Amino acid sequence: MAQTFGRRQTVTMQPSTGNQVTRVDIGVFAHNEAKGIERTLEALLRQDVTGMDARILVLANGCTDDTARLARTFAQSTTIAPSNLKVEVIELTRGGKSRTWNSYVHELSRQDAEVLIFTDADIELPETDSLLRLVKGLTANPRLHAFNSHPIKDIVYRPENLSAMDKVIAMSSETLNDWKTAICGSLYAMPAAKARLLHLPIGLAVEDGFLRAMILTDAMTMEEDFSRIDGGDVFHVFASERSVSALIRHQTRIVIGSAINTAVFGALHRLPKDQHYKELARAASQDNWLNEMIRSQLPRWPDGWIPLHYLTKRIKFIAQQPKKLFHPRHIVVLAVGFVFDLVVYVNAQIKMTIGVGAGHW
């Protein structure tokens, strides 16, 4: 798979000399994160990596700001890094999370790495043993293909001085899915050998949802096996959208991306079982693969571009939890959430119909 690299520089520190060491690579996905990359690296370098031969790879992809320079300067000058942690700053001239995921997993991570950690560059890690518990949670169960950190919105973690809108957003933060059986794209870990079985099509908008489906179904060759993904008591904090317009834009992207994923799943499912992984590798090597797939698979009758599921899934999720269904607080959240979902659903249908949806992010 062709990939153009810019400068790369390694800041080397001595690895642990213990006999039982887990080799862990930590991929930090950074696109124009100059504002916060130093804060993120400081938090990572304060992590307890006891028992690990750990390496941080700052994956500065498609950046037009000073992300890579600031990360490199910080890594060279910091005095807080433990002796068994290394930092490498890599500049990738082409952006995109799927493309960067493929490069990290198949080209940039160490071939003898046992665990790969995937983290966004704009999260907070309030606890200093988060990565250690993430690795331990993953390696404790050999059946696992992924182990999640629990994503918590900043307005939930720090509920001070919130506006009325912030409070509504905070109340609805856990009403859409079960994070333990999802892929929480902002922080999760995978066994390196299992990650390297997979490739992600270039251009996915919801790459974590696509990855989840590939893991659970063995690339659409079997029924979902939810025992392959889990989460523990690890958590991280991310910045919540704070306005209605920003929320609508964000969720429209998610709904369109998820609908596209669903169409791709159907196409993969129809392939002979020995072709699924080969097709994923092909999708990761061709920039136009996803666009061609969209044109051939969408829209679909009777849903159009966006399946009705994305309008009703909040109701179905709440309905599975009877205690919440009849609680006054959750009834209000459900009603507000449904109106929001309806606006997003119509917006997504319109964008795809006029031809601006698939690439609007």
C-alpha positions as CSV (number, residue, x, y, z in Angstrom):
1,M,0.0,0.0,0.0
2,A,1.6,3.2,-1.1
3,Q,2.1,5.9,1.6
4,T,4.2,9.1,1.4
5,F,6.1,9.9,4.5
6,G,7.7,13.2,5.6
7,R,10.2,13.6,8.3
8,R,10.3,11.1,11.1
9,Q,12.4,11.4,14.3
10,T,12.7,9.1,17.2
11,V,13.4,10.2,20.8
12,T,14.8,7.0,22.3
13,M,14.8,6.0,25.9
14,Q,15.9,2.7,27.4
15,P,13.3,0.0,27.5
16,S,12.5,-2.1,30.5
17,T,14.9,-5.0,31.2
18,G,12.4,-7.2,33.0
19,N,11.9,-10.7,31.9
20,Q,8.1,-10.5,31.4
21,V,7.6,-7.4,29.2
22,T,4.6,-6.7,27.0
23,R,5.6,-4.8,23.8
24,V,3.0,-2.1,23.4
25,D,2.7,0.5,20.6
26,I,0.5,3.6,21.3
27,G,-0.8,5.3,18.1
28,V,-1.8,8.9,18.7
29,F,-4.0,10.0,15.8
30,A,-3.4,13.7,15.4
31,H,-4.8,15.9,12.6
32,N,-4.2,19.6,13.2
33,E,-4.0,19.2,17.0
34,A,-1.3,21.9,17.6
35,K,-3.6,23.4,20.3
36,G,-3.5,20.4,22.5
37,I,-0.8,18.0,21.4
38,E,1.6,18.9,24.2
39,R,-1.1,18.4,26.9
40,T,-1.9,15.0,25.4
41,L,1.7,13.9,25.3
42,E,2.3,15.1,28.9
43,A,-0.7,12.9,30.0
44,L,0.6,9.9,28.1
45,L,4.1,10.3,29.4
46,R,2.8,10.4,32.9
47,Q,1.2,7.0,32.4
48,D,2.4,4.0,34.4
49,V,3.9,1.6,31.9
50,T,5.2,-0.9,34.4
51,G,5.9,-4.3,32.7
52,M,5.7,-2.8,29.2
53,D,8.2,-2.0,26.5
54,A,6.1,0.9,25.3
55,R,6.4,3.3,22.4
56,I,4.3,6.3,21.5
57,L,3.8,7.1,17.8
58,V,2.4,10.5,17.2
59,L,0.7,10.0,13.8
60,A,0.5,13.6,12.5
61,N,-1.6,13.0,9.4
62,G,-2.5,15.6,6.8
63,C,-1.6,18.4,9.2
64,T,-1.5,22.0,8.0
65,D,-0.4,23.4,11.4
66,D,2.5,22.8,13.8
67,T,1.3,19.6,15.4
68,A,4.4,17.6,14.4
69,R,6.9,20.3,15.3
70,L,5.4,20.9,18.7
71,A,5.1,17.2,19.4
72,R,8.8,16.6,18.4
73,T,10.0,19.6,20.5
74,F,8.1,18.5,23.5
75,A,9.3,14.9,23.3
76,Q,12.9,16.0,23.0
77,S,12.7,18.4,26.0
78,T,10.5,16.6,28.5
79,T,11.9,15.2,31.7
80,I,8.7,13.4,32.8
81,A,8.9,10.3,30.6
82,P,9.6,7.0,32.4
83,S,12.7,5.1,31.3
84,N,10.8,2.3,29.5
85,L,8.8,4.6,27.2
86,K,9.8,5.9,23.8
87,V,8.3,8.6,21.6
88,E,8.3,8.8,17.8
89,V,6.8,11.6,15.8
90,I,5.7,10.6,12.3
91,E,4.5,13.0,9.7
92,L,2.1,11.5,7.1
93,T,1.4,13.8,4.2
94,R,-2.0,12.3,3.5
95,G,-4.8,12.5,6.1
96,G,-7.8,10.4,7.0
97,K,-8.3,8.2,10.0
98,S,-8.8,4.9,8.0
99,R,-5.7,5.6,5.9
100,T,-3.7,6.4,9.1
101,W,-5.1,3.3,10.9
102,N,-3.8,1.1,8.0
103,S,-0.4,2.7,8.0
104,Y,-0.1,2.4,11.8
105,V,-1.2,-1.2,12.0
106,H,0.6,-2.6,8.9
107,E,3.6,-0.4,8.4
108,L,4.6,1.8,11.4
109,S,4.0,-0.4,14.4
110,R,6.8,-2.8,15.5
111,Q,6.5,-6.2,14.0
112,D,7.1,-7.8,17.4
113,A,4.5,-5.6,19.2
114,E,2.0,-7.6,21.1
115,V,-0.6,-4.9,21.8
116,L,-1.6,-1.9,19.8
117,I,-3.3,1.0,21.5
118,F,-5.3,3.5,19.4
119,T,-6.0,6.9,20.9
120,D,-7.2,10.3,19.6
121,A,-4.9,13.3,20.3
122,D,-7.6,15.4,22.0
123,I,-8.7,13.2,24.9
124,E,-7.9,13.5,28.6
125,L,-6.5,10.7,30.8
126,P,-7.3,11.8,34.4
127,E,-5.8,8.6,35.9
128,T,-2.1,7.7,35.5
129,D,-2.7,3.9,35.2
130,S,-5.3,4.0,32.4
131,L,-3.1,2.4,29.7
132,L,-1.8,-0.2,32.1
133,R,-5.3,-1.3,33.0
134,L,-6.3,-1.2,29.3
135,V,-3.5,-3.6,28.4
136,K,-4.2,-5.8,31.4
137,G,-7.9,-6.0,30.6
138,L,-7.1,-7.0,27.0
139,T,-4.5,-9.6,27.8
140,A,-6.5,-11.2,30.6
141,N,-8.9,-12.7,28.1
142,P,-7.4,-14.4,25.0
143,R,-10.8,-14.3,23.3
144,L,-10.8,-10.6,23.0
145,H,-10.1,-8.7,19.8
146,A,-10.6,-5.3,21.4
147,F,-10.8,-3.7,24.8
148,N,-12.4,-0.3,25.3
149,S,-11.9,2.7,27.5
150,H,-15.2,4.2,28.6
151,P,-15.7,7.6,26.8
152,I,-17.1,10.3,29.1
153,K,-18.0,13.8,28.0
154,D,-16.3,16.6,29.7
155,I,-19.6,18.1,30.7
156,V,-20.4,14.9,32.5
157,Y,-17.0,14.5,34.2
158,R,-17.0,18.2,35.2
159,P,-20.6,19.2,35.6
160,E,-20.0,22.7,36.9
161,N,-21.5,25.9,35.5
162,L,-23.4,24.1,32.8
163,S,-26.0,25.8,30.6
164,A,-29.5,24.3,30.1
165,M,-28.3,22.9,26.7
166,D,-25.2,21.4,28.3
167,K,-27.4,19.6,30.9
168,V,-29.7,18.1,28.2
169,I,-26.6,16.9,26.3
170,A,-25.1,15.5,29.4
171,M,-28.3,13.7,30.3
172,S,-28.5,12.0,26.9
173,S,-24.9,11.0,26.8
174,E,-25.5,7.3,27.6
175,T,-28.8,6.7,25.7
176,L,-27.6,5.5,22.3
177,N,-25.3,2.4,22.7
178,D,-23.5,0.1,25.0
179,W,-19.9,1.3,24.9
180,K,-18.6,-2.1,26.1
181,T,-19.6,-3.8,22.9
182,A,-18.8,-0.9,20.6
183,I,-15.4,0.3,19.5
184,C,-14.8,3.5,21.3
185,G,-12.6,5.1,18.6
186,S,-11.0,7.6,20.9
187,L,-9.3,5.0,23.0
188,Y,-9.1,1.2,22.7
189,A,-6.6,-1.6,22.5
190,M,-6.2,-4.7,20.2
191,P,-3.9,-7.6,20.1
192,A,-1.5,-6.7,17.3
193,A,-1.8,-10.0,15.5
194,K,-5.6,-9.7,15.4
195,A,-5.5,-6.0,14.2
196,R,-3.2,-7.0,11.4
197,L,-5.8,-9.4,10.0
198,L,-7.9,-6.3,9.0
199,H,-7.7,-3.3,6.7
200,L,-10.1,-0.3,6.7
201,P,-11.4,1.1,3.4
202,I,-10.0,4.6,2.7
203,G,-12.5,7.4,3.4
204,L,-14.7,5.9,6.0
205,A,-16.5,8.5,8.2
206,V,-17.3,6.1,11.0
207,E,-14.3,3.8,11.0
208,D,-14.8,2.6,14.6
209,G,-18.3,1.3,13.7
210,F,-16.8,-0.4,10.6
211,L,-14.0,-2.0,12.7
212,R,-16.5,-3.2,15.3
213,A,-18.5,-5.0,12.7
214,M,-15.4,-6.6,11.1
215,I,-14.3,-7.9,14.6
216,L,-17.7,-9.2,15.7
217,T,-18.4,-11.0,12.4
218,D,-14.9,-12.0,11.3
219,A,-15.2,-9.7,8.3
220,M,-18.8,-10.6,7.6
221,T,-18.2,-14.4,7.5
222,M,-20.2,-15.3,10.6
223,E,-22.9,-14.1,13.0
224,E,-21.9,-11.5,15.5
225,D,-19.8,-12.7,18.5
226,F,-20.1,-10.1,21.2
227,S,-17.5,-11.9,23.4
228,R,-14.8,-10.5,21.1
229,I,-15.1,-6.9,22.5
230,D,-15.3,-5.7,26.1
231,G,-14.4,-2.8,28.4
232,G,-13.5,-2.5,32.0
233,D,-13.1,0.4,34.5
234,V,-10.8,2.4,32.3
235,F,-12.2,5.8,31.2
236,H,-11.2,8.9,29.3
237,V,-12.7,12.3,28.9
238,F,-13.5,14.0,25.6
239,A,-14.8,17.4,24.6
240,S,-18.5,17.4,24.0
241,E,-20.2,19.4,21.3
242,R,-21.9,22.3,23.0
243,S,-24.4,23.8,20.5
244,V,-27.4,22.4,18.6
245,S,-25.9,23.2,15.2
246,A,-22.6,21.5,16.0
247,L,-24.5,18.5,17.4
248,I,-26.6,18.2,14.2
249,R,-23.5,18.4,12.0
250,H,-21.7,15.8,14.0
251,Q,-24.6,13.4,14.2
252,T,-25.4,13.8,10.6
253,R,-21.9,12.7,9.7
254,I,-22.2,9.7,12.0
255,V,-25.6,8.7,10.6
256,I,-24.4,9.0,6.9
257,G,-21.2,7.2,7.7
258,S,-23.1,4.4,9.5
259,A,-25.5,4.1,6.6
260,I,-22.5,3.8,4.2
261,N,-21.0,1.2,6.5
262,T,-24.2,-0.8,6.4
263,A,-24.2,-0.8,2.6
264,V,-20.6,-2.0,2.5
265,F,-21.4,-4.8,5.0
266,G,-24.0,-6.1,2.7
267,A,-21.7,-6.1,-0.3
268,L,-19.0,-7.9,1.7
269,H,-21.5,-10.4,3.0
270,R,-22.3,-11.5,-0.5
271,L,-18.7,-12.3,-1.4
272,P,-17.3,-15.8,-1.1
273,K,-15.9,-16.3,2.4
274,D,-12.3,-16.7,1.2
275,Q,-12.5,-13.2,-0.5
276,H,-13.5,-11.0,2.4
277,Y,-10.1,-10.1,3.8
278,K,-8.7,-9.8,0.3
279,E,-11.4,-7.3,-0.5
280,L,-10.7,-5.3,2.6
281,A,-7.0,-5.1,1.6
282,R,-8.0,-3.9,-1.8
283,A,-10.3,-1.3,-0.3
284,A,-7.4,0.0,1.7
285,S,-5.2,0.4,-1.3
286,Q,-7.6,2.2,-3.6
287,D,-8.8,5.8,-2.9
288,N,-12.0,5.4,-5.1
289,W,-13.1,2.0,-3.7
290,L,-15.6,3.5,-1.2
291,N,-17.1,5.9,-3.7
292,E,-17.7,3.1,-6.2
293,M,-19.3,1.0,-3.4
294,I,-21.6,3.9,-2.5
295,R,-22.7,4.4,-6.1
296,S,-23.4,0.6,-6.5
297,Q,-25.2,0.0,-3.2
298,L,-27.2,3.2,-2.4
299,P,-30.0,4.3,-2.3
300,R,-32.1,1.3,-1.2
301,W,-35.8,0.8,-1.3
302,P,-37.8,1.6,0.8
303,D,-35.4,3.5,3.1
304,G,-33.7,5.7,0.5
305,W,-30.1,6.6,1.5
306,I,-30.5,6.2,5.3
307,P,-32.1,3.2,6.9
308,L,-35.0,3.9,9.2
309,H,-33.1,2.2,12.0
310,Y,-31.1,5.4,12.6
311,L,-34.3,7.2,13.5
312,T,-35.7,4.5,15.8
313,K,-32.6,3.1,17.5
314,R,-32.7,5.4,20.5
315,I,-36.2,4.2,21.3
316,K,-35.3,0.6,20.9
317,F,-32.3,1.0,23.1
318,I,-34.3,2.6,25.9
319,A,-37.1,0.0,25.5
320,Q,-34.6,-2.7,26.4
321,Q,-34.2,-1.1,29.8
322,P,-37.7,-1.1,31.4
323,K,-36.5,0.8,34.5
324,K,-35.5,3.7,32.3
325,L,-38.5,3.6,30.0
326,F,-40.9,4.7,32.7
327,H,-38.6,7.1,34.6
328,P,-39.8,10.8,34.1
329,R,-36.2,12.0,33.5
330,H,-35.6,9.4,30.8
331,I,-39.0,10.1,29.2
332,V,-38.0,13.8,28.7
333,V,-34.6,12.8,27.4
334,L,-36.2,10.3,25.0
335,A,-38.7,12.8,23.6
336,V,-36.0,15.5,23.1
337,G,-33.7,12.9,21.6
338,F,-36.3,11.7,19.2
339,V,-36.9,15.2,17.8
340,F,-33.1,15.6,17.4
341,D,-32.8,12.2,15.7
342,L,-35.7,13.2,13.3
343,V,-33.9,16.4,12.3
344,V,-30.6,14.6,11.8
345,Y,-32.4,11.8,9.8
346,V,-34.0,14.2,7.4
347,N,-30.8,16.3,7.1
348,A,-28.8,13.2,6.2
349,Q,-31.4,12.0,3.6
350,I,-31.3,15.5,2.0
351,K,-27.5,15.7,1.9
352,M,-27.2,12.2,0.3
353,T,-30.0,12.9,-2.2
354,I,-28.4,16.1,-3.5
355,G,-25.0,14.5,-3.6
356,V,-23.1,16.2,-0.8
357,G,-23.5,13.8,2.0
358,A,-20.8,11.2,1.4
359,G,-18.0,13.7,1.5
360,H,-19.4,16.5,3.5
361,W,-17.1,15.9,6.5
